[in-house]
């Protein structure tokens, strides 16, 4: 499973409120897509107009800190972000992302050498991240097979709809 896209570089301690401010949590209760115009609005003005399908967010430490609102990773996915790479994630953001089928990757070197606009390639099966613009490769921990399966089908809900139970109970391959 390979993801390739243009990078949006962010720093450390990007909270769920940086991704989507909590003040909007009830604005689009029936349609989460209405929240897209507020995605990263205090960090990257007009991000929703600039982001393209397949783009990748690269950040520093403690990405996704703050609340447990699932809207943050869900909106990144809806906006077309194909993966998030960071030096570290908060546990709840990491798990929420996996649960909805948004790949999240822990990398220690790539965040330091990457700038907005660089082209990034991630291979979640073989376990590497490449900054194709700067010719830097970092080996990462590949996903376990059951996480790979969740990502491939779009998250835990889609997996259960398709196969009737969580992937750790059976192997679909």
C-alpha positions as CSV (number, residue, x, y, z in Angstrom):
1,X,0.0,0.0,0.0
2,X,1.7,3.1,-1.3
3,X,0.7,6.7,-0.7
4,X,2.3,9.5,-2.6
5,X,1.5,13.2,-2.3
6,X,2.4,16.8,-1.8
7,X,3.4,17.8,1.8
8,X,1.8,20.3,4.1
9,X,4.5,20.9,6.9
10,X,3.3,21.7,10.4
11,X,5.2,22.0,13.7
12,X,4.9,20.4,17.2
13,X,1.8,20.2,19.3
14,X,-0.8,20.5,16.6
15,X,-4.0,19.9,18.5
16,X,-7.4,18.8,17.4
17,X,-8.5,22.4,17.8
18,X,-5.8,23.5,15.4
19,X,-7.2,20.9,12.9
20,X,-10.9,21.9,13.5
21,X,-11.8,24.3,16.3
22,X,-14.2,23.0,18.9
23,X,-16.3,26.0,18.4
24,X,-17.6,24.4,15.2
25,X,-18.4,21.0,16.7
26,X,-22.2,21.5,16.6
27,X,-22.4,23.6,13.4
28,X,-22.5,20.7,11.1
29,X,-24.0,18.0,13.2
30,X,-25.9,16.6,10.3
31,X,-23.3,17.2,7.6
32,X,-19.6,17.1,8.6
33,X,-18.7,18.4,5.2
34,X,-19.9,21.8,6.2
35,X,-17.0,22.0,8.6
36,X,-14.3,21.6,5.9
37,X,-14.1,25.4,5.4
38,X,-12.7,25.6,8.9
39,X,-10.0,22.9,8.6
40,X,-6.7,24.3,9.8
41,X,-8.1,27.8,9.5
42,X,-5.9,29.2,12.3
43,X,-2.8,27.4,11.1
44,X,-3.0,27.5,7.2
45,X,-5.6,30.2,6.1
46,X,-7.8,28.9,3.2
47,X,-6.4,25.4,3.6
48,X,-9.7,23.9,2.4
49,X,-9.2,25.7,-0.9
50,X,-5.5,24.7,-1.3
51,X,-5.5,21.1,-0.3
52,X,-5.6,18.5,-3.1
53,X,-6.6,14.8,-2.9
54,X,-3.6,12.7,-2.0
55,X,-1.8,15.5,0.0
56,X,0.1,14.4,3.1
57,X,0.4,16.3,6.4
58,X,3.9,16.1,8.0
59,X,4.3,17.4,11.6
60,X,6.5,17.3,14.6
61,X,5.7,15.9,18.1
62,X,2.4,15.3,19.8
63,X,0.2,15.6,16.8
64,X,-3.5,15.4,17.6
65,X,-3.3,16.5,21.2
66,X,-6.4,17.8,22.9
67,X,-9.9,16.4,22.6
68,X,-11.0,13.0,21.5
69,X,-13.3,14.4,18.8
70,X,-13.2,12.1,15.8
71,X,-14.1,15.1,13.5
72,X,-10.4,16.0,13.3
73,X,-9.0,12.9,11.6
74,X,-12.3,12.5,9.7
75,X,-12.1,16.0,8.2
76,X,-8.5,15.4,7.2
77,X,-9.6,12.3,5.3
78,X,-12.7,14.0,3.8
79,X,-10.4,16.9,2.6
80,X,-8.3,14.4,0.7
81,X,-5.3,14.0,3.0
82,X,-4.0,10.5,2.3
83,X,-1.8,10.2,5.4
84,X,-0.3,12.0,8.3
85,X,3.4,11.6,9.3
86,X,4.6,12.9,12.6
87,X,7.3,12.4,15.2
88,X,4.6,11.3,17.6
89,X,0.9,11.2,18.0
90,X,-1.5,11.3,20.9
91,X,-2.9,7.8,21.4
92,X,-6.6,8.8,20.9
93,X,-5.9,10.7,17.6
94,X,-3.7,7.8,16.3
95,X,-6.4,5.2,17.1
96,X,-9.3,7.4,15.7
97,X,-7.3,7.8,12.5
98,X,-6.8,4.1,12.1
99,X,-10.4,3.4,12.9
100,X,-11.6,5.6,10.0
101,X,-8.9,4.4,7.6
102,X,-6.6,7.4,7.7
103,X,-2.9,6.2,7.7
104,X,-0.8,7.7,10.4
105,X,3.0,7.2,10.4
106,X,5.5,7.8,13.1
107,X,8.8,9.0,11.6
108,X,11.8,10.7,13.3
109,X,13.8,12.1,10.4
110,X,11.3,13.0,7.6
111,X,9.6,15.7,9.7
112,X,12.9,17.5,10.1
113,X,14.0,17.5,6.5
114,X,10.6,18.1,4.9
115,X,9.1,21.4,3.7
116,X,5.6,22.3,2.5
117,X,5.4,21.3,-1.2
118,X,7.8,18.4,-1.0
119,X,6.6,15.2,-2.6
120,X,6.4,12.3,-0.1
121,X,6.0,8.6,-0.7
122,X,4.9,6.2,2.1
123,X,4.9,2.4,1.8
124,X,2.9,1.1,4.7
125,X,3.6,-2.6,3.8
126,X,7.4,-2.5,3.2
127,X,7.9,0.1,5.9
128,X,9.5,3.3,4.5
129,X,8.9,7.0,4.0
130,X,10.7,8.8,1.2
131,X,10.9,12.5,0.7
132,X,11.3,12.4,-3.1
133,X,12.1,16.1,-3.4
134,X,15.1,15.9,-1.0
135,X,16.1,12.3,-1.6
136,X,15.8,11.2,2.0
137,X,14.5,7.7,3.0
138,X,13.5,6.7,6.5
139,X,12.5,3.1,7.4
140,X,9.4,2.9,9.6
141,X,7.6,0.1,11.4
142,X,5.2,-1.5,8.8
143,X,1.6,-1.9,9.9
144,X,0.5,-5.2,11.2
145,X,-1.7,-7.1,8.7
146,X,-4.9,-6.4,10.5
147,X,-4.3,-2.6,10.6
148,X,-3.3,-2.8,6.9
149,X,-6.7,-4.4,6.2
150,X,-8.6,-1.7,8.1
151,X,-6.9,1.0,6.1
152,X,-7.5,-0.8,2.8
153,X,-11.2,-1.0,3.3
154,X,-11.7,2.5,4.8
155,X,-11.7,1.8,8.5
156,X,-13.3,-0.4,11.2
157,X,-16.9,0.4,10.3
158,X,-16.4,-0.5,6.7
159,X,-14.5,-3.6,7.6
160,X,-17.3,-4.9,9.9
161,X,-19.9,-4.1,7.3
162,X,-17.9,-6.1,4.7
163,X,-16.7,-9.0,6.8
164,X,-18.9,-9.1,9.8
165,X,-16.3,-8.7,12.5
166,X,-13.0,-7.0,13.4
167,X,-9.9,-8.1,11.5
168,X,-8.1,-9.4,14.6
169,X,-10.7,-12.2,14.7
170,X,-10.1,-13.5,11.2
171,X,-7.8,-13.0,8.2
172,X,-9.5,-12.0,4.9
173,X,-6.5,-12.9,2.8
